[in-house]
Amino acid sequence: MTTEEPQRPDLARELIARATESAAHQAKRVRDQLDAVQLGQGRHTDHANTNVLRRILAEHDWPGHRLVGVSGARAAWSIALHSDDDYAFQRAAATLLGRAVQASDAPVQHWAHLHDRALITSRRAQEYGTQLLLHADGIELCPLRAPTSVDARRATVGLPPLAVALKAVRRRYTPDSSADEAPTVVRAGAA
């Protein structure tokens, strides 16, 4: 990874602004604080963000640390995570992110989350246990392939054991918590 100035600070600013707006909306959505009109506006925003990221991927490949800096790359990852309405794009983004990881231009944890999200979006079991459903009565892990070996797979991508991660997520989603660093949670029935 690099700490140098990004090659395209203009793209970084755009990605960060879009992801920040989306994150604020997602936090309200997860807490069921949006009406039907606001939910529709959020879907429109996610669709627009997907199209912007699609253009960036077509022109530059994955916008990693060298191109857009650490914050810009994180924003691109966040936008890709919320591109649930376009599975083919989400899967392609995961592939490009995987290549960026191999080139030491993105964190492998981002790839694991996006890989899992693309699997769940396509109604398949996830690999790393990063995707959760939020219900009124609690948080549930999305379907998981080979649950007995998930911690070994998580370790290969630098993620903590699943029990530790779930405890942190549950703590984060108590009524008095902040959603600034919200994990990858989808509302039941939304994915």
N, C-alpha and C positions, 0 to 999 in steps of 0.2 A: 504494500500500500504506500501511498505517497502523501506527504504533507505540503507539497509544492502548490503554488497557485494553479487553479484549474485552467485548462486550455480554453474552455468556453464558459466564462462566468455568466454570460447572458443566458445560456441554457440552464445553468445552475439556478439563477434567480427565478426563471420561469417555473422550473420543476418544484422548487421549494415553495413558491407562492401557491401553486396549485395543490401540492400535497398538504400544506398548512390549512388551506381552506377546507379541503376534503377531510382532514383529521378532525377539525372542529365539528363538522357535520356528522362524521362517524361516531364521535363521542356522544353526541345528542341522540343519534339513532340507536346506539347500543343501550342507552339508558331510557329508550322509549319516550323521548321528549319531542318528537316531531309529528306534525299532522300529515295527512295524505298529500297535500300540496308540497310541503317541504320534503317529503320522501321522494316525490317525483322530481323535484329540483335537484336533489342529491344524485338520483340516477342520471339525470341529464349532465350534471357536473362530472360524474365518473365516466360517462361516455365521451365527453369532450376531452377529459384528461387522457383517456385511452388513445384517442386520436392524436393528441399532441405527442404522447410517448411513442406511438406507432411511427410518426414522422421522424422523430429523433432516432429511433432504432434503424429505420431505413437509411438515414443519412450517415449515422455514426456508429452503428452497432450498439452494444450496451453502453449507456452513459456511466462509466465507472469513475473511480476516484481521479484518474488523470484528466479526464475530459471535464467533469463537473464538480470535482471535489467530494469530500466525504458527505457533506450535507446534501448536495445535489444528487449523489448516487443513492443515498437513503430515500430521498424524495421520489426518485424514479422507481425504486423498489416498492414503496408504498402505493404509488399509482398502479403499478402492475398487479399488486395484491388485490386491488379493488376493481380490477377489470373483469369481474365475474361474468359479465354479459357476453364476453367474447373469449370462449375457451381456447380457440385456435391461437389467438393473439397471446393469451396468458401462457400457453404452453411454449410458444415461440420465444416469448420474453424470458421464460425460465431457461430455455436452451442457451440463449445469448448471455444471460447472467452466469450460467455455468461456465461458459467460455471465459468470461471476465474473471471469475474466481480462479480458473486455471492459469490465467495471466497475472495473478496477484493484483487485480484491479477492482476487486469487490470481495466482501466477506462471505464465506461459505454459509454462514448462518442465514443470510438473506436468501441464498439459493435454496436452502432447505425449506424455509417458510414458503417461498414461491412455488417450489416443486410440490409441496404438500397441498397448497391452495389449488393449483391446477388439477391435481388428482381429485380433490374433493369437488371442485367445480364440474368435473366430468363424471361425478358420481362413482368414483373409485376410492378405495381405502388409501389413506395417507401412509407415508413411510416413517416420518419423524415425530408425529404427535404434536405438531405445532398449531393445528386448526381446531378450534373449539366452537361450540354452539352455546349461546346465552339464552336461557329460558327464564321465565319469571321466577322459577323455583331454584335456579342455580346454573352452574356451568357444566357442560357435558363435552367430553372428547368426541370429535368426529370419528367415524369408523377408521380403524387402525389395522394395517396389515401386520401380522405376526407380533402381537402385543408383548409376548415374553422376551423378544429380543430388541424391543424399541430402545432401551437405554444404551445398548451397545451401538446401535445405529446413531443415536443422538450424540454419543461420545465422539464418533468419527467426524462430526461436523461442529464440534465445540459447543454443543448444547448441554445444559445440566440434565440430570436424571428427570424423568417425567414427573415424578412425585414432587420434586422441588419446584419445577416450573408451574405445576397446577396449584400448588400452595401460594405461590407469588401471584398468580392470576386471580385466585379467589380473594386474596387480600386486597388486590387492586380494585376489585369490583364490589367492595362493600359500599354502603350508601355515602360514607364520608370520604371516599377516596378520590383521587384525581385521575383523569384519563389522558394526561399528557403523553404518557408512554404506553398507550393501550396495546395489548397483545393482539394477535390476529384472531378476532372473535367475530363470528357472524351470527345474526339473529336467526333463530330457528325458522326454517322455511325460506330464508332469504337467499341462500346460496343455491 
